[in-house]
Amino acid sequence: MSGHVRRLRLAMLGEAGTGKSSLVQKLIRPSGRISMYNPTIEDSHQLQIDVDDKQCMLEILDTSGIDELAVKRQEWIEQSDGVILVYDLSRRDSFDKIQDWIYRMQATPESHAMASTTPMHTDMRNSHRGNRVHRTVTLVGNKCDLIRAVSESEGQALAQGLGWTYVETSARLGTNVDLVFLDAAGQLLSLDSDANSKQRWTLSTFLLAFDLGKATAAMTSWFPSCLARKR
């Protein structure tokens, strides 16, 4: 196992009451009791995990879904490597508002504060934020233990159309909670690996071209001198 610990920031987004904080609590304390959460604050949690034999330090930004903290929330989105977007399977309104959250994920803190009406581009794959190389989004349908207002196929279709991962969970029962965070971390590590491979390929190509250039120059100078000696 590598000694290097990769730090990954994940932002929890979604409407108030969808169970974002409950998912985080269940991840950190699987056998603990889920406590009531104050929706007027943001909180940060850290947890070290192993993904594909690599050590990762997850910093989970648990954001509020209330509008009064919108600007602060945008700053947290900007700082994140990945997003976990949660809706409540028993509440149709929380699913219908996913489109609003897509806009918020693409807006900067400044544009959000000015209530920009720029049209959305909904393909979030390989999106960039500042110096962040990549952004992944996991769509989570939480509270699968309750009576549904949104079908599994609807959630899957939405996620597939946007290039996202889709997972259904129950924070109360612990269903698929680990999977959400392990999958998000795995995607980010894979993207990092792909980016590093491309950089190595570019450098190797440059060095090869440089060596070929030197070889061509040497051949160009050697061939005329060889002919001259034969004469």
C-alpha positions as a Markdown table, in Angstrom:
| # | Residue | x | y | z |
|---|---|---|---|---|
| 1 | Met | 0.0 | 0.0 | 0.0 |
| 2 | Ser | 1.3 | 3.4 | -0.9 |
| 3 | Gly | 2.4 | 5.7 | 2.0 |
| 4 | His | 1.0 | 8.8 | 0.2 |
| 5 | Val | -2.4 | 9.9 | 1.4 |
| 6 | Arg | -4.5 | 11.6 | -1.2 |
| 7 | Arg | -6.8 | 14.3 | 0.2 |
| 8 | Leu | -10.3 | 14.5 | -1.5 |
| 9 | Arg | -13.0 | 17.0 | -0.8 |
| 10 | Leu | -16.6 | 16.0 | -1.3 |
| 11 | Ala | -19.5 | 18.4 | -1.0 |
| 12 | Met | -22.9 | 17.2 | 0.2 |
| 13 | Leu | -25.7 | 19.0 | -1.7 |
| 14 | Gly | -29.4 | 18.8 | -1.9 |
| 15 | Glu | -32.6 | 20.2 | -0.4 |
| 16 | Ala | -33.0 | 20.5 | 3.3 |
| 17 | Gly | -34.3 | 17.4 | 5.0 |
| 18 | Thr | -33.1 | 14.9 | 2.4 |
| 19 | Gly | -30.7 | 13.2 | 4.8 |
| 20 | Lys | -27.3 | 14.6 | 3.8 |
| 21 | Ser | -26.1 | 14.8 | 7.3 |
| 22 | Ser | -27.5 | 11.5 | 8.2 |
| 23 | Leu | -25.5 | 9.8 | 5.5 |
| 24 | Val | -22.3 | 11.4 | 6.7 |
| 25 | Gln | -23.1 | 10.4 | 10.3 |
| 26 | Lys | -23.8 | 6.8 | 9.3 |
| 27 | Leu | -20.5 | 6.7 | 7.3 |
| 28 | Ile | -18.4 | 8.0 | 10.2 |
| 29 | Arg | -20.3 | 6.1 | 13.0 |
| 30 | Pro | -21.9 | 3.0 | 11.4 |
| 31 | Ser | -23.2 | 1.7 | 14.7 |
| 32 | Gly | -24.0 | 5.0 | 16.2 |
| 33 | Arg | -27.4 | 6.6 | 16.5 |
| 34 | Ile | -28.2 | 9.3 | 14.0 |
| 35 | Ser | -28.7 | 12.6 | 15.8 |
| 36 | Met | -30.7 | 15.7 | 14.9 |
| 37 | Tyr | -28.8 | 18.3 | 12.9 |
| 38 | Asn | -28.9 | 22.1 | 12.9 |
| 39 | Pro | -29.7 | 23.1 | 9.3 |
| 40 | Thr | -28.4 | 26.6 | 9.7 |
| 41 | Ile | -24.7 | 25.6 | 9.6 |
| 42 | Glu | -22.1 | 23.9 | 7.5 |
| 43 | Asp | -19.8 | 21.3 | 8.9 |
| 44 | Ser | -16.7 | 19.5 | 7.8 |
| 45 | His | -15.9 | 15.8 | 8.6 |
| 46 | Gln | -12.7 | 13.9 | 7.9 |
| 47 | Leu | -12.3 | 10.2 | 7.5 |
| 48 | Gln | -9.4 | 8.1 | 6.2 |
| 49 | Ile | -10.3 | 5.2 | 3.9 |
| 50 | Asp | -8.6 | 2.8 | 1.5 |
| 51 | Val | -9.6 | 2.6 | -2.1 |
| 52 | Asp | -8.0 | 0.1 | -4.4 |
| 53 | Asp | -5.0 | -0.2 | -2.1 |
| 54 | Lys | -4.6 | 3.6 | -2.0 |
| 55 | Gln | -5.0 | 5.7 | 1.1 |
| 56 | Cys | -7.4 | 8.7 | 0.9 |
| 57 | Met | -8.4 | 11.3 | 3.4 |
| 58 | Leu | -12.0 | 12.3 | 2.8 |
| 59 | Glu | -12.9 | 15.8 | 3.8 |
| 60 | Ile | -16.7 | 15.9 | 3.6 |
| 61 | Leu | -18.3 | 19.3 | 3.4 |
| 62 | Asp | -21.8 | 18.9 | 4.8 |
| 63 | Thr | -23.7 | 21.9 | 3.4 |
| 64 | Ser | -27.1 | 23.3 | 4.4 |
| 65 | Gly | -29.9 | 23.2 | 1.9 |
| 66 | Ile | -31.5 | 26.5 | 3.0 |
| 67 | Asp | -31.3 | 29.5 | 0.8 |
| 68 | Glu | -30.0 | 31.9 | 3.4 |
| 69 | Leu | -26.6 | 30.3 | 3.2 |
| 70 | Ala | -26.4 | 30.1 | -0.6 |
| 71 | Val | -23.3 | 32.2 | -1.1 |
| 72 | Lys | -21.3 | 30.3 | 1.6 |
| 73 | Arg | -22.5 | 27.1 | 0.0 |
| 74 | Gln | -21.2 | 28.2 | -3.4 |
| 75 | Glu | -17.8 | 28.7 | -1.9 |
| 76 | Trp | -17.8 | 25.2 | -0.6 |
| 77 | Ile | -18.8 | 23.8 | -4.0 |
| 78 | Glu | -15.9 | 25.7 | -5.6 |
| 79 | Gln | -13.5 | 24.1 | -3.1 |
| 80 | Ser | -14.7 | 20.5 | -3.7 |
| 81 | Asp | -13.3 | 17.8 | -5.9 |
| 82 | Gly | -16.6 | 15.9 | -6.1 |
| 83 | Val | -20.2 | 16.4 | -5.3 |
| 84 | Ile | -22.7 | 14.1 | -3.7 |
| 85 | Leu | -26.2 | 15.4 | -4.6 |
| 86 | Val | -28.9 | 13.9 | -2.4 |
| 87 | Tyr | -32.7 | 13.9 | -2.9 |
| 88 | Asp | -35.4 | 12.2 | -0.8 |
| 89 | Leu | -37.1 | 9.2 | -2.6 |
| 90 | Ser | -40.3 | 9.9 | -0.6 |
| 91 | Arg | -40.4 | 13.6 | -1.6 |
| 92 | Arg | -41.1 | 14.3 | -5.3 |
| 93 | Asp | -40.3 | 18.0 | -4.8 |
| 94 | Ser | -36.7 | 17.2 | -3.8 |
| 95 | Phe | -36.2 | 15.3 | -7.1 |
| 96 | Asp | -37.8 | 18.0 | -9.2 |
| 97 | Lys | -35.4 | 20.6 | -7.8 |
| 98 | Ile | -32.3 | 18.7 | -9.0 |
| 99 | Gln | -32.2 | 21.0 | -12.0 |
| 100 | Asp | -31.8 | 24.0 | -9.6 |
| 101 | Trp | -28.9 | 22.2 | -8.0 |
| 102 | Ile | -27.3 | 21.7 | -11.4 |
| 103 | Tyr | -27.3 | 25.4 | -11.9 |
| 104 | Arg | -25.9 | 26.1 | -8.5 |
| 105 | Met | -23.0 | 23.6 | -9.1 |
| 106 | Gln | -22.1 | 25.5 | -12.3 |
| 107 | Ala | -22.5 | 29.0 | -10.9 |
| 108 | Thr | -19.6 | 30.9 | -9.2 |
| 109 | Pro | -20.2 | 32.6 | -5.8 |
| 110 | Glu | -20.2 | 35.9 | -7.6 |
| 111 | Ser | -22.6 | 34.9 | -10.3 |
| 112 | His | -24.9 | 33.3 | -7.8 |
| 113 | Ala | -24.9 | 36.4 | -5.6 |
| 114 | Met | -25.9 | 38.5 | -8.6 |
| 115 | Ala | -28.7 | 35.9 | -9.5 |
| 116 | Ser | -27.2 | 35.3 | -13.0 |
| 117 | Thr | -29.7 | 33.9 | -15.6 |
| 118 | Thr | -27.0 | 32.4 | -17.8 |
| 119 | Pro | -28.4 | 29.2 | -19.5 |
| 120 | Met | -27.2 | 25.9 | -18.0 |
| 121 | His | -25.0 | 23.4 | -19.7 |
| 122 | Thr | -26.1 | 20.2 | -18.0 |
| 123 | Asp | -23.2 | 17.9 | -19.0 |
| 124 | Met | -21.2 | 17.9 | -15.8 |
| 125 | Arg | -18.6 | 15.3 | -16.9 |
| 126 | Asn | -15.0 | 16.5 | -16.8 |
| 127 | Ser | -16.0 | 19.9 | -15.6 |
| 128 | His | -13.4 | 22.2 | -14.1 |
| 129 | Arg | -13.3 | 24.5 | -11.0 |
| 130 | Gly | -10.3 | 26.8 | -10.6 |
| 131 | Asn | -7.3 | 24.6 | -10.3 |
| 132 | Arg | -9.3 | 21.4 | -9.7 |
| 133 | Val | -8.6 | 18.9 | -12.4 |
| 134 | His | -11.9 | 17.1 | -12.4 |
| 135 | Arg | -15.3 | 17.0 | -10.8 |
| 136 | Thr | -17.4 | 13.9 | -10.3 |
| 137 | Val | -21.1 | 13.9 | -9.3 |
| 138 | Thr | -22.9 | 11.1 | -7.5 |
| 139 | Leu | -26.7 | 11.3 | -7.5 |
| 140 | Val | -28.2 | 9.7 | -4.3 |
| 141 | Gly | -31.8 | 8.8 | -3.8 |
| 142 | Asn | -32.0 | 8.6 | 0.0 |
| 143 | Lys | -34.6 | 7.0 | 2.2 |
| 144 | Cys | -35.2 | 3.9 | 0.1 |
| 145 | Asp | -36.8 | 2.4 | 3.2 |
| 146 | Leu | -39.8 | 4.7 | 2.9 |
| 147 | Ile | -42.7 | 4.8 | 0.5 |
| 148 | Arg | -41.5 | 6.0 | -2.9 |
| 149 | Ala | -42.6 | 9.1 | -4.7 |
| 150 | Val | -39.8 | 8.7 | -7.3 |
| 151 | Ser | -39.1 | 5.5 | -9.1 |
| 152 | Glu | -35.6 | 4.0 | -9.4 |
| 153 | Ser | -35.8 | 4.2 | -13.2 |
| 154 | Glu | -36.3 | 7.9 | -13.0 |
| 155 | Gly | -33.3 | 8.5 | -10.9 |
| 156 | Gln | -31.2 | 6.2 | -13.1 |
| 157 | Ala | -32.3 | 7.9 | -16.3 |
| 158 | Leu | -31.5 | 11.4 | -14.9 |
| 159 | Ala | -28.0 | 10.3 | -13.7 |
| 160 | Gln | -27.2 | 8.5 | -16.9 |
| 161 | Gly | -28.3 | 11.5 | -19.0 |
| 162 | Leu | -25.9 | 13.7 | -17.1 |
| 163 | Gly | -23.0 | 11.2 | -17.0 |
| 164 | Trp | -23.3 | 10.8 | -13.2 |
| 165 | Thr | -23.3 | 7.8 | -10.9 |
| 166 | Tyr | -26.6 | 6.8 | -9.3 |
| 167 | Val | -27.0 | 5.1 | -5.9 |
| 168 | Glu | -30.1 | 4.5 | -3.7 |
| 169 | Thr | -29.5 | 4.6 | 0.1 |
| 170 | Ser | -31.1 | 4.4 | 3.5 |
| 171 | Ala | -29.2 | 6.4 | 6.1 |
| 172 | Arg | -31.4 | 4.9 | 8.8 |
| 173 | Leu | -30.7 | 1.3 | 7.8 |
| 174 | Gly | -27.1 | 1.9 | 6.5 |
| 175 | Thr | -28.0 | 0.7 | 3.0 |
| 176 | Asn | -25.3 | 1.5 | 0.4 |
| 177 | Val | -23.9 | 4.4 | 2.5 |
| 178 | Asp | -20.3 | 3.2 | 2.2 |
| 179 | Leu | -20.8 | 2.6 | -1.5 |
| 180 | Val | -21.6 | 6.3 | -2.1 |
| 181 | Phe | -18.4 | 7.6 | -0.7 |
| 182 | Leu | -16.1 | 4.7 | -1.8 |
| 183 | Asp | -17.4 | 5.1 | -5.4 |
| 184 | Ala | -16.9 | 8.9 | -5.4 |
| 185 | Ala | -13.4 | 8.5 | -4.1 |
| 186 | Gly | -12.6 | 5.8 | -6.6 |
| 187 | Gln | -13.8 | 7.9 | -9.5 |
| 188 | Leu | -11.6 | 10.8 | -8.4 |
| 189 | Leu | -8.6 | 8.6 | -8.1 |
| 190 | Ser | -9.2 | 7.1 | -11.5 |
| 191 | Leu | -9.5 | 10.5 | -13.0 |
| 192 | Asp | -6.2 | 11.5 | -11.3 |
| 193 | Ser | -4.6 | 8.4 | -12.7 |
| 194 | Asp | -5.8 | 9.1 | -16.2 |
| 195 | Ala | -4.6 | 12.7 | -16.0 |
| 196 | Asn | -1.2 | 11.6 | -14.8 |
| 197 | Ser | -1.0 | 9.0 | -17.6 |
| 198 | Lys | -1.8 | 11.7 | -20.2 |
| 199 | Gln | 0.9 | 13.9 | -18.8 |
| 200 | Arg | 3.5 | 11.1 | -18.9 |
| 201 | Trp | 2.5 | 10.3 | -22.4 |
| 202 | Thr | 2.9 | 13.9 | -23.5 |
| 203 | Leu | 6.3 | 14.1 | -21.9 |
| 204 | Ser | 7.4 | 10.8 | -23.4 |
| 205 | Thr | 6.2 | 11.9 | -26.8 |
| 206 | Phe | 8.2 | 15.2 | -26.5 |
| 207 | Leu | 11.3 | 13.3 | -25.5 |
| 208 | Leu | 10.9 | 10.9 | -28.3 |
| 209 | Ala | 10.4 | 13.7 | -30.8 |
| 210 | Phe | 13.5 | 15.5 | -29.3 |
| 211 | Asp | 15.6 | 12.4 | -29.7 |
| 212 | Leu | 14.4 | 11.9 | -33.3 |
| 213 | Gly | 15.1 | 15.5 | -34.0 |
| 214 | Lys | 18.7 | 15.1 | -32.8 |
| 215 | Ala | 19.1 | 11.9 | -34.8 |
| 216 | Thr | 17.8 | 13.5 | -37.9 |
| 217 | Ala | 20.1 | 16.4 | -37.5 |
| 218 | Ala | 23.0 | 14.0 | -37.0 |
| 219 | Met | 22.1 | 12.0 | -40.1 |
| 220 | Thr | 21.8 | 15.1 | -42.1 |
| 221 | Ser | 25.3 | 16.2 | -41.2 |
| 222 | Trp | 26.8 | 12.7 | -41.4 |
| 223 | Phe | 25.5 | 11.7 | -44.9 |
| 224 | Pro | 27.1 | 14.6 | -46.9 |
| 225 | Ser | 30.4 | 14.1 | -45.1 |
| 226 | Cys | 30.3 | 10.4 | -45.9 |
| 227 | Leu | 29.8 | 11.0 | -49.6 |
| 228 | Ala | 32.6 | 13.5 | -49.6 |
| 229 | Arg | 35.0 | 10.9 | -48.1 |
| 230 | Lys | 34.0 | 8.4 | -50.8 |
| 231 | Arg | 34.9 | 10.9 | -53.5 |
